[in-house]
Amino acid sequence: QEIGKGMMNLVDAARSAQLYAALESPREISGGSAANTAVGIVALGGTAGFAGRVNDDALGHGFINDIRAAGVHFGADPQPDGAPTASSIILVTPDASRSMNTYLGACIEFQPDDIRAEDVAASEVIYLEGYLFDAPAGPDIFGQAVTLAARYNKRISLSLSDPWCADRHREALSKFCHDHVDILFANEDEAASLCESSGDAARDLLCGKVDEVIITRGADGAFVGCGDDRHEIPAMPLGAVADTTGAGDLFASGYLYGRTNGHSVRQSGVIASIAAGEVISHIGARPDQDLAALVAAANL
């Protein structure tokens, strides 16, 4: 079975086990797109909570321990029944590209009620990952987020997550962006997939739908814009690029941290680039170095 390079490939439990058995020296690291973003926000000095679902198994308990140790609020209990905790076998090639083979597991059982009203009330921004649309209850989960955001007057941010995800759910995601999203994160391939156009045309289409648009472009940096306040932000790698897993997640961490802590669109883009630059300098999707210190050294 072919693996889409640089993409998120959905696999079943059997395929996941087959791939895992073929690995010579795998490393197990807690991850998950939105969870990585939450961890990054806390590492920058902010506060974050995470809503998700894990099983009462070894991976589930490991995830809970890691995310709480990172300082992220996670109030859910592991589920005693149902599918195993989700996992993703990520293959990193010498060019630092990451190809994900994701078994959704317990994620598929995530329900609207798993988004708690008290957590939304205590937040400034709700961050949703587009991958949720792959769950059967995905549209209802997004609907619950919209309902609670409106009740408590909170902003909604969304990551498009993956080009294939944007392609699978193009119509629904496009409408959701237009109707509900305040801050949109995408890489250039995801933006092109959603808009069925590329470059400046995709950027302008997204800017017409959403108040704040962030489009990452790998080594070419990123575009950040809010209305006419538009900026090109350079990539800021700390050294050789080892693994691009989590680059977009940590870019979102930096931008959301900046925008919820009084920084301008441009300053938030720089913080985001610093955070992404750190995470691509090593294997794994969560920071190794002190992100707050790196940002402080930038003298924003």
KAMO-V581472 format. One line per field, one symbol per residue. ss: DSSP state (h for helix, s for strand, l for the rest). psi: psi as a letter, one per 40 degrees, with the letter a starting at -180 (. if undefined). A space follows every 50 residues. Layout:
BEGIN
ss->???
psi->???
END
This chain:
BEGIN
ss->lllllllsssllhhhhhhhhhhllllllllllhhhhhhhhhhhlllllsl llllsllhhhhhhhhhhhhlllslllllslllllllsssssslllllsss ssslhhhhhllhhhllhhhhhlllssssshhhhhlllhhhhhhhhhhhhh hhllssssslllhhhhhhlhhhhhhhhhhhllssssshhhhhhhhlllhh hhhhhhhllllssssslhhhlsssssllssssslllllllllllllhhhh hhhhhhhhhlllllhhhhhhhhhhhhhhhlllllllllllhhhhhhhlll
psi->hihhheihhhiidddddddddeidgihhhiahdddddddddddeeaiiih hahiigaddddddddddddeehhheiiihdiaiiiiihhhhhideeihhh ghhdbdddehideehhdddddeidhhhihdddeeideddddddddddddd defiihihhediddddddfdddddddddddhdhhhiidddddddefiibd dddddddedidhhhhifbeeaihhihbegiihhiigieaihdhehedddd dddddddddefeiidddddddddddddddeeihieiidigddddddeef.
END
